[in-house]
Amino acid sequence: MGTPDYIVGLRKHVGHDLLWLPSVSAVIRNDAGELLLGQRADDGRWSVISGFVEPGEQPATAVVREVREETGLDVTPVRLSSAVSHPHTYPNGDQCEYLNLGFLCRVAAGTARVNDDESLAVRWFPLDRLPALDKHALLVIAYALRENQSAGYLQAGTTWDDVPD
């Protein structure tokens, strides 16, 4: 789907300046315990499947939509697993601070594939052979897969710079 129209409209006013945006991420495992990751078309890096929450859309609906759009899979959110804000600068210079809600999801139907132009590849990875991931993806995965099933978050007073790479 790409960048939603409302963000394109905002960018006409603010240029590359910082936007505060809601987003979701999906941590999805298959029956073999492998983790689904997508290789982003904008910068080539591997990450969890993520995307914007549209105006008027509930986060759980957004995560289901994003996974379907990017991978062709139908998923069911199992639980909210994290709530973390993180900065991101796109290759074109657009700056964002995302309030990201991470969801642990299970596959309901479908076969994972590249399903839009936002991904170069999608692939299942064993947990002990993950590709290089940024600290946001690693944190979202860690919170989703930990034994403590309450949603993870950074403690009060913690900045993004305090999170180790």
C-alpha positions as CSV (number, residue, x, y, z in Angstrom):
1,M,0.0,0.0,0.0
2,G,2.9,2.4,0.7
3,T,2.5,5.7,2.5
4,P,-1.1,6.6,3.4
5,D,-2.6,9.6,1.7
6,Y,-3.0,11.5,5.1
7,I,0.7,11.2,5.7
8,V,1.5,12.3,2.1
9,G,-0.7,15.4,2.8
10,L,1.1,16.1,6.1
11,R,4.4,15.9,4.4
12,K,3.3,18.7,2.0
13,H,3.2,20.9,5.0
14,V,6.1,19.7,7.2
15,G,8.5,18.5,4.6
16,H,11.0,16.0,6.1
17,D,10.5,17.3,9.7
18,L,9.5,14.9,12.4
19,L,6.1,13.3,12.5
20,W,4.7,11.4,15.5
21,L,2.8,8.4,14.1
22,P,1.0,5.3,15.5
23,S,2.2,2.0,14.1
24,V,2.0,-1.8,14.7
25,S,4.3,-4.7,14.4
26,A,3.6,-8.4,14.1
27,V,5.7,-11.2,15.6
28,I,4.6,-14.3,13.8
29,R,5.9,-17.8,14.3
30,N,5.0,-20.9,12.3
31,D,4.5,-24.5,13.6
32,A,8.3,-25.1,13.3
33,G,8.9,-22.1,15.7
34,E,10.4,-20.0,12.9
35,L,9.9,-16.3,12.8
36,L,8.5,-14.5,9.7
37,L,10.5,-11.4,8.6
38,G,10.2,-9.1,5.7
39,Q,13.0,-7.5,3.8
40,R,12.0,-3.8,3.4
41,A,12.0,-2.3,-0.2
42,D,12.9,1.2,1.1
43,D,16.2,0.3,2.8
44,G,16.8,-3.4,2.2
45,R,16.9,-4.4,5.9
46,W,15.1,-7.3,7.4
47,S,12.4,-6.6,10.0
48,V,9.2,-7.7,11.6
49,I,6.1,-6.9,9.5
50,S,5.1,-3.4,10.5
51,G,3.0,-0.5,9.3
52,F,0.9,2.5,10.0
53,V,-2.4,2.6,11.9
54,E,-4.9,4.4,9.7
55,P,-7.1,7.1,11.2
56,G,-10.2,5.5,12.7
57,E,-8.6,2.0,12.7
58,Q,-8.0,-0.1,15.7
59,P,-4.4,-1.3,16.2
60,A,-5.4,-5.0,16.1
61,T,-7.2,-4.4,12.8
62,A,-4.1,-2.6,11.5
63,V,-1.8,-5.4,12.3
64,V,-4.1,-8.0,10.5
65,R,-4.3,-5.6,7.5
66,E,-0.6,-4.9,7.3
67,V,0.4,-8.6,7.5
68,R,-2.2,-9.5,4.8
69,E,-1.0,-6.6,2.6
70,E,2.7,-7.4,2.9
71,T,2.7,-11.2,3.1
72,G,-0.6,-12.5,2.0
73,L,-1.1,-14.3,5.3
74,D,-4.2,-14.0,7.4
75,V,-3.2,-13.7,11.1
76,T,-5.0,-13.6,14.4
77,P,-3.5,-11.3,17.1
78,V,-2.9,-13.4,20.2
79,R,-1.9,-10.6,22.5
80,L,-0.5,-7.1,22.7
81,S,3.2,-7.8,23.5
82,S,4.9,-4.4,23.5
83,A,4.3,-0.6,23.5
84,V,7.5,1.3,22.5
85,S,8.2,4.5,20.8
86,H,11.2,4.7,18.4
87,P,12.7,7.1,15.9
88,H,13.2,6.3,12.2
89,T,14.6,8.3,9.4
90,Y,13.8,7.1,5.9
91,P,16.3,7.1,3.0
92,N,14.5,10.2,1.5
93,G,15.1,12.1,4.8
94,D,11.6,11.9,6.2
95,Q,11.8,11.7,10.0
96,C,9.3,9.9,12.2
97,E,8.8,8.9,15.8
98,Y,6.6,5.8,15.9
99,L,4.5,4.8,18.8
100,N,4.6,1.1,18.0
101,L,2.3,-1.5,19.4
102,G,3.7,-5.0,19.0
103,F,1.4,-8.0,18.7
104,L,2.2,-11.7,19.0
105,C,0.2,-13.2,16.1
106,R,-0.7,-16.7,14.9
107,V,-1.2,-17.7,11.3
108,A,-4.9,-18.3,10.5
109,A,-4.5,-19.0,6.7
110,G,-2.4,-18.5,3.7
111,T,1.2,-19.0,2.5
112,A,3.8,-16.3,3.2
113,R,4.9,-14.4,0.0
114,V,5.8,-10.9,-1.2
115,N,2.4,-9.5,-1.6
116,D,3.1,-5.8,-2.4
117,D,5.8,-3.4,-3.3
118,E,6.9,-2.6,0.3
119,S,8.9,-5.9,0.6
120,L,11.7,-7.4,-1.4
121,A,11.3,-10.8,0.3
122,V,9.5,-12.5,3.1
123,R,11.0,-15.5,4.8
124,W,10.7,-17.8,7.8
125,F,13.9,-17.8,10.0
126,P,14.9,-20.2,12.8
127,L,15.3,-18.1,16.0
128,D,19.0,-19.1,16.1
129,R,19.7,-17.9,12.5
130,L,18.0,-14.5,12.3
131,P,19.5,-11.9,9.9
132,A,20.8,-8.6,11.2
133,L,17.9,-6.7,12.7
134,D,17.7,-3.2,14.1
135,K,17.1,-2.7,17.9
136,H,13.4,-2.0,17.5
137,A,12.8,-5.3,15.8
138,L,14.9,-7.1,18.3
139,L,13.1,-5.5,21.2
140,V,9.6,-6.2,19.7
141,I,10.6,-9.9,19.2
142,A,12.1,-10.2,22.7
143,Y,8.9,-8.9,24.3
144,A,6.6,-11.1,22.2
145,L,8.6,-14.3,22.9
146,R,9.4,-13.9,26.6
147,E,7.6,-16.0,29.2
148,N,6.1,-13.0,31.0
149,Q,3.1,-12.4,28.8
150,S,2.3,-8.9,29.9
151,A,3.1,-6.2,27.3
152,G,6.7,-5.0,27.5
153,Y,7.6,-1.3,27.5
154,L,10.7,0.8,28.3
155,Q,10.7,2.0,31.9
156,A,9.8,5.6,32.8
157,G,12.8,7.8,32.1
158,T,14.3,5.5,29.5
159,T,15.2,7.1,26.2
160,W,15.7,5.3,22.9
161,D,19.4,5.9,23.2
162,D,19.4,3.9,26.4
163,V,18.4,0.8,24.5
164,P,21.4,-1.3,23.5
165,D,22.0,-2.0,19.8
